[in-house]
């Protein structure tokens, strides 16, 4: 084995060992920030692409006047800078730096992941499934180059209540019921053929929305056959897709499923 390859392999083994030690001995609260899938991917691949939620007061921009919007974006930029200061000297790269939401996308190694778990300004860490090419440290995106996934919507067309964005930003995910834009009547008013067509239209609308959500943080919790809707557990990136989707009429918070007695 070439010396350079041997050194790289040893570095990866040491990093993974550090991560495993962190997972075993870190406080429970810190571990809750890092899902097992993030730990696993970092251990297997050496790094992981993640979305990092940051603790800063936040409101939907459509609710803010110009002065409050500027103040909020300044606060987000400031806490992002604080995070990057804490990560200095650790294995990480910037992937996306957001203006509108309290978060930042990074590629992190084991040492940086352990630091994220310890920092009180970090609320949660999720795998980033929409990441593009990582940017070098210090090369931040401007408003003109932000990705489509964080593009703000027309406030008039807002379909997702602001508290859902807050909950997703704080907790990482939120349970939602999404209404689908498709013709619908109560099934008892329909003939058998029309009922079959209506169910097929509902299924098509569900398939469309799931295709739009591909690559984001989401999980289907219920698929309905007789009403135009779908129940999901979504992250912040998926929630933004729902907000912008022409197939969605409205989004409300869902309740956890009741366990059978």
N, C-alpha and C positions, 0 to 999 in steps of 0.2 A: 504493500500500500504506500502511495506517495505521501511524503511528510505533510504536505498541505491538506490532503484528504484526511489523513489520520487526525490532524489537529482539529479540522472541522467536525469530524465524527465525535471526538472526545468532548468538544465544546457542546455539541448537541446533547450528548449523554449527561454531562454535568448539568446543563440547563434543565433537562427533563427531571433529573434527580432532585434538583432544587424545587421544581414545581410540585413534585409528589410530596416532598417534605412539607411544603407550604400547605398543601391540601389536607395533610394529616394533622398538622399542629396549629393551623391558623384558627382564631376565634370563630365560633359558629356564625356570628353576625357577618364577619368578613366573607366566610365561605358562601353565604347566601347570595352574595353579589355575583358570584362566578358559577354559572350552570355547569354541571358535569360535562356537557358536550364541549364547552370551551376548554376545560382542563384536558379532556381527552385529545382534542385536536392539537393543542399545543404540545402535549407529550408525544404524540405520534409524528407530527410534522415539524416540530421545532418552533413554529409560530402559528398564530391564528389571526384572522381578520375579524375585528370586533367593533361593535357600536357601544360607546361608553356614554351612559347618562350622567349628567352633572347636576349637582344640587344648587339651584339658583331660582329665585321667584320667576314665574313664567305665566304668560297669558297668550291666547291666540292673537296673532297680530291684527286680525280683523276687528278685535275688540279695543285696540289701542289708538290713541291719537298720534300725530307725528312725533311729538316730543317724547311720549312714553315709549313709542316703538324704538326710537333712537337709543333711549336709556336702556331698554331691555337688550337690544343687540350689543350695546357696549358691555353690559353685565355678562352676557354670554361669551363675548370675546375675551373678557378679563378672566373668567374662570377657566376657559380653555388655556389661556396663557399660564395660569397657575398650575394646571395639570401638567403641561409640558415642562414646566420648571421642575416639578417633582420627578418627572421621568428622565431628566437629564442623566446621561451615563448608562442608561438601560437600553435594552434591545427593542426598539420600536421604530415605526415609520408612520407618518401621517398619510391617511388615505383621503379623507374628506373633512373639511372644517365647516360646520354649519353656522349660518347667521340666525335663522328663524327658530331653531329648537335648541334646548340646552343639552347638546351632545357633540361628540366628535368621533369619527371613524378612524381606527388605527390598525396597523399590523403589529402585534406584540409577541415578544418572546416570554419565556417563563419568568424572568426577573421583573419585566414590566407588568406582567399579569399579577404577580404577587404584590407589587406596589399599588396597583389599582384596587385590589381587595382591601388594602390597609387604609386608603385615603378616605377621609370623611366627606370630601367633596364629590366622590363617585357614588351614585345611587345604584347603578346596575351595569352589568356587562353582558352583551349578547353577541352571538355569532353574526357577522355581517355577510348576508348572502347577495348583496347588490354591489359589492366593492369592485372598483375598477383597478387601474394601475396605481400602486402606492406612490405618493409624492415624497420627495426627500424632506427631511426636517427643515422647518422654516419656510417651505414653499406653500403658502396658503392660497386657497381658492378665493376669488373675489365674487361679488354678487353676480357679475355677468357670466361667470363660469360654473355656477352651482348646478348640480345634476338635476335632471327632471324629477327625481324622486322627492326632492324637497322644495319644488316650485310651489309658491303660495297660490291659493285659489281665490276667485272672486268672492268677497264676503257675502254677497247676495245669494250665492249658490252654496253656501256652507251647509253641509249635511251632517257633520259630526260635531256634537256638543263639545265645547272647550274642556269640560271636566274629564272627558274621555282621553283627550290628549294629555292632560295633567296626570291622570292615573297611569297611562301607558309610560309617560316619561319618568314617573316616580317608581312604578312597580315593574317595568319592563314589558308587561303584557296586560291586556284587559279583555274580559269576556264581552262580546257584543252580539246583537241581532241586527243584521243588515237587510233592509227591504230592497226588493229587486223590481226594476222597471219592466213590467210585462203585463199585458191585459189579464184581468182576473175577475171572476165572479164566484160566489159560493157554489160548491159542487152540486148541491141539491137542485140548483136552478138550471143545470146544464144537462144536455143529452149525453149519452155514453160516449159518442164520438167527440163532442166538444170537450168533455171532461178529459179524454185522452190527449187531445191537442193542447189543452191548458197545462196539463202535467208535463207534457213534452216541452212546452215553452218555458216552464219554471226550471226544468232540468237544464235546458240550453242556457238560460240566464245564469244559473249556478256555475255551469261549466265555463262560461265567459269570465265570470268574476274570479274563479280559481285560476284561470289562465293569466289574468291581469296580476294576480297576487304571486305568481311564480317568482321565486328568488327572494321573497320577503319573509319576515318572521310571522308565520301564522299556522294555525291548526284548526281543522274543521271539527266542531263539536256536535252539530246536528245538521242534517240535510232534510229539508221538508219536501213532501211530494204534492201537497194540496194547497199550500199557501206560498206566495212569492217572497221567500226569504231564505236566509242561511245564517246559522249560528257559528261563530268563530271565536277563537282566542287569537288576538293579534298584537303585534308589537307596533312601535311608533311608525316604522316604515310602511307596514301594511295598512295602518290606519290612514295614512296620507293617500295611499292608493284608493281606498274606499271613498275618501273625501273628493277625489278628482274623477272617479269613475262615472261615466254616463249611464251605467247599468244599475247604479245605486240610487234609491230615492231618499233613504234616511238611515241613520245608524243610532241605535240606543244601547244602553248597557244591559247585558244579560246577567241573570243570576246563575250561580253554580248549580249543577244538576243535583237533585236530591237523591241520596243513597236509599235504595229500597230497604224497608224495615223487615 
